[in-house]
Amino acid sequence: MTGAAPALAVEGLTVRFGRTTALDTVSLEIPKGHTVGLVGESGSGKSTLAKAVLGVVPSAAGRILVDGPTSVVSAAGAARVPAEGADDPAGPVLVAEPTAHHRADAGRGSRPGRLQRAPAPRGHPGGAGRRRPAPDAIERYPHEFSGGQRQRVAIARALITGPAVVIADEMTSALDVSVQAEVLRLLGRLRSELDLTILFISHNLAVVKQISDDVVVLYRGRVVESAAAHEVFTHPAHEYTRRLLASVPGSR
C-alpha cells in the first residue's frame, strides 16, 4: 500500500475450526501511523483475523509480524493484551488495570497501588495533563456509564500500555450517530497525536470510508480486494466489493 515499513504484517494466515476454514492464506500490511479498514459481511472472517492477531485463536499456517521481524503467531503473546475489561459486567472499569500485565510485579499489590503507579499517557482520552479520574469513577461498573463513555474507557485501556497496533472491532456499532461522531473524532485526534496504527473493523462502510487510509475486503475468509480507501469506494475492482457497497445506502 505504501513504501513505509509495516507496523503489522499478516502473511499467508490460515485459521481452521474443525473442517471449516475461517481464514484462507490472508495477507495484509498496515504501515506505521496508518488506519486500515477491514470490511466484509458477517462470517467473512473479520473478527477471526482480529482474534488471531491477538493470539486468542490459533493459526494453522502463516505468520503475524508486529512492529518488527518477530513472528507472534507462535510466541507467548505477552505484548498482546485485549482491552475487553470495559465491558465486563462482573468488575469495575479500572482503566489502568492492563498495566498489571506489563509489569514485573504484576499481580502484587492492591488495585489502588497499581492505579497510583500507572502512567498517564500522552494524548490519553481524558486529556493531556488532566488529573486522574476520581476513585469513585474508576471503581464504577460498566452499566453505570453510557455507551460512549464505555467506548472511551476501552480506548484508554487499549492505549495505556503504549501498543504498537490498536485493533478496533465494531467499536461504533452500538452508538447513536452523534456519540459515534464524537468517538471517531477522539480516535482521529489520538491517532494524530500518538501516531497510532489501527486495524479498524466495521460493518459501517460510511465510517470506514471516513477514518481509513486503506481498505481490505474479506469474502469467505479470503482477501478479494486491498487498496487505498478512495480507490475502493470510487472504483471497486472486485464484484463482491461492488455488491457490498451497493447494499449500504450512502456508503459511496
C-alpha positions in Angstrom: 0.0 0.0 0.0 2.9 2.3 0.8 6.7 2.1 0.9 6.7 2.5 4.8 7.7 -0.4 7.0 4.6 -2.1 8.3 3.7 -1.9 12.0 1.5 -5.0 11.4 2.1 -7.6 8.7 -0.1 -10.7 8.3 1.4 -13.2 5.9 -0.5 -16.2 4.5 -2.6 -16.6 7.6 -4.9 -19.6 7.7 -7.3 -20.4 10.6 -9.4 -23.5 10.8 -12.2 -24.5 13.2 -12.5 -28.3 12.6 -13.2 -28.8 8.9 -14.2 -25.1 8.4 -11.6 -22.8 7.1 -12.3 -19.4 8.6 -9.3 -17.6 7.1 -7.6 -18.8 3.9 -4.0 -17.6 3.3 -4.9 -14.0 4.3 -2.2 -11.3 3.9 -2.3 -7.6 4.7 0.1 -4.9 5.9 -0.5 -1.7 7.9 2.2 0.9 7.7 3.0 2.7 11.0 0.6 5.5 11.6 -2.0 4.3 9.2 -5.5 3.1 9.6 -6.7 0.1 7.6 -10.4 -0.6 7.4 -11.3 -4.3 7.3 -14.8 -4.9 5.8 -16.9 -7.8 4.7 -20.3 -9.4 5.5 -20.9 -11.3 8.7 -19.0 -14.6 8.7 -16.3 -13.3 6.3 -13.6 -13.7 8.9 -13.0 -10.2 10.2 -13.2 -10.9 13.9 -11.4 -14.2 13.5 -8.5 -12.2 12.0 -8.5 -9.8 14.9 -8.5 -12.7 17.4 -5.7 -14.4 15.6 -3.6 -11.3 15.7 -4.3 -11.0 19.5 -3.4 -14.7 20.0 -6.9 -15.6 21.1 -7.4 -18.2 18.3 -4.6 -20.4 16.9 -3.5 -20.4 13.3 -2.9 -23.4 11.1 -0.4 -21.6 8.9 1.2 -18.2 8.2 2.7 -15.7 10.5 1.9 -12.3 12.1 4.6 -9.7 12.5 4.1 -6.8 14.9 6.4 -3.8 15.0 9.3 -5.7 13.6 10.5 -9.0 12.3 9.4 -11.2 15.2 6.5 -13.6 14.5 3.9 -13.5 17.2 1.8 -16.4 16.0 4.0 -18.9 17.9 5.1 -16.5 20.6 3.7 -16.3 24.1 1.8 -13.2 23.3 3.0 -11.1 26.2 2.7 -8.0 24.2 -0.9 -8.6 23.3 -3.4 -7.6 25.9 -7.0 -7.3 24.8 -8.8 -4.3 26.3 -12.0 -6.1 27.0 -12.5 -5.2 30.7 -14.6 -2.1 29.9 -17.5 -4.4 29.1 -17.0 -7.0 31.8 -20.2 -6.7 34.0 -18.6 -8.6 36.8 -15.9 -6.0 37.7 -15.3 -2.3 37.8 -13.8 -0.3 34.9 -10.3 0.3 36.3 -8.7 2.0 33.3 -5.1 1.3 34.5 -5.6 -2.4 35.1 -4.0 -3.5 31.8 -0.6 -2.2 33.1 -0.5 -5.1 35.5 0.0 -7.4 32.6 3.1 -5.5 31.5 4.9 -5.1 34.9 7.4 -7.4 36.5 5.4 -7.1 39.7 2.1 -8.0 38.0 -0.3 -9.5 40.5 1.4 -7.9 43.5 -0.1 -5.0 45.4 -3.6 -3.6 45.6 -5.5 -2.1 42.7 -5.2 1.4 44.2 -1.5 0.9 44.3 -1.3 -0.1 40.6 -3.6 2.8 39.7 -1.2 5.2 41.6 1.8 3.8 39.7 0.1 3.7 36.3 1.5 6.4 33.9 -0.8 8.9 32.3 -0.1 8.5 28.5 0.3 11.5 26.3 -2.9 12.0 24.4 -4.9 10.0 26.9 -8.7 10.2 26.2 -9.1 12.1 29.4 -6.9 14.9 28.0 -3.2 15.6 28.5 -2.2 17.0 31.9 -5.6 16.3 33.5 -5.9 14.7 36.9 -6.8 11.0 37.0 -10.4 10.1 37.3 -11.9 10.3 40.8 -11.7 7.0 42.7 -15.5 6.6 42.6 -15.5 6.9 38.8 -12.6 4.4 38.5 -14.5 1.8 40.6 -17.8 2.2 38.8 -19.2 -0.8 36.9 -19.8 -0.7 33.1 -23.6 -0.4 33.4 -23.1 2.9 35.2 -21.6 4.5 32.1 -23.2 5.4 28.8 -22.2 3.6 25.6 -20.0 6.5 24.5 -18.3 6.6 27.9 -17.6 2.8 27.8 -16.0 3.2 24.4 -13.8 6.0 25.7 -12.8 3.7 28.6 -12.0 0.9 26.1 -9.8 3.3 24.1 -8.0 4.4 27.3 -7.4 0.8 28.3 -6.0 0.0 24.9 -3.7 2.9 24.8 -2.3 3.0 28.3 0.2 0.2 27.6 1.5 2.0 24.5 0.7 -0.7 21.9 2.3 -0.9 18.5 -1.1 -1.6 16.9 -4.6 -1.0 18.0 -7.4 -3.3 16.9 -10.9 -1.7 16.9 -13.6 -4.3 16.2 -17.0 -2.8 15.7 -16.3 0.0 18.2 -19.1 2.2 16.9 -21.8 -0.4 16.2 -23.9 0.2 19.3 -23.7 4.0 19.4 -26.1 6.6 18.1 -24.9 8.9 15.3 -23.9 11.8 17.5 -22.0 9.7 20.0 -20.4 7.8 17.2 -19.1 11.0 15.6 -17.6 12.1 19.0 -15.8 8.7 19.4 -14.5 8.9 15.9 -13.2 12.4 16.4 -11.5 11.3 19.6 -9.9 8.3 17.8 -8.8 10.6 14.9 -7.2 13.1 17.3 -5.4 10.3 19.3 -4.2 8.8 16.1 -2.6 12.1 15.0 -1.1 12.9 18.4 0.3 9.4 19.1 1.0 8.2 15.5 -1.3 5.2 16.1 -1.5 2.3 13.8 -5.1 1.0 13.7 -6.9 -2.1 12.2 -10.5 -0.8 12.1 -13.1 -3.5 11.7 -16.7 -2.4 10.9 -19.9 -3.2 9.0 -20.5 0.5 8.7 -18.8 1.4 5.4 -19.5 5.1 5.8 -17.4 5.1 8.9 -14.7 3.0 7.3 -14.6 5.5 4.4 -14.3 8.4 6.9 -11.5 7.0 9.0 -9.4 4.6 6.9 -6.3 5.2 4.7 -6.6 1.8 3.1 -9.3 -0.8 2.9 -9.1 -4.6 2.9 -12.2 -6.6 1.8 -12.7 -10.1 3.1 -15.0 -12.6 1.5 -15.4 -16.1 2.8 -12.1 -15.9 4.6 -10.1 -14.6 1.7 -8.9 -11.1 0.8 -10.6 -10.2 -2.5 -9.5 -6.5 -2.6 -6.9 -4.3 -1.0 -6.3 -0.7 -2.0 -6.4 2.9 -0.9 -9.8 3.8 0.6 -10.7 6.3 -2.1 -10.0 3.7 -4.8 -12.1 1.0 -3.1 -15.0 3.4 -2.6 -14.9 5.1 -6.0 -13.5 2.3 -8.3 -14.1 -1.1 -6.6 -12.2 -3.7 -8.6 -13.9 -6.9 -7.3 -17.6 -7.8 -8.0 -18.1 -8.7 -4.3 -16.9 -5.2 -3.2 -19.3 -3.6 -5.7 -22.2 -5.6 -4.3 -21.1 -4.8 -0.7 -21.0 -1.1 -1.5 -24.3 -1.2 -3.3 -26.0 -2.9 -0.4 -25.4 0.0 2.0 -27.2 3.4 1.3 -24.9 6.4 1.4 -21.6 4.4 1.6 -20.4 5.7 -1.8 
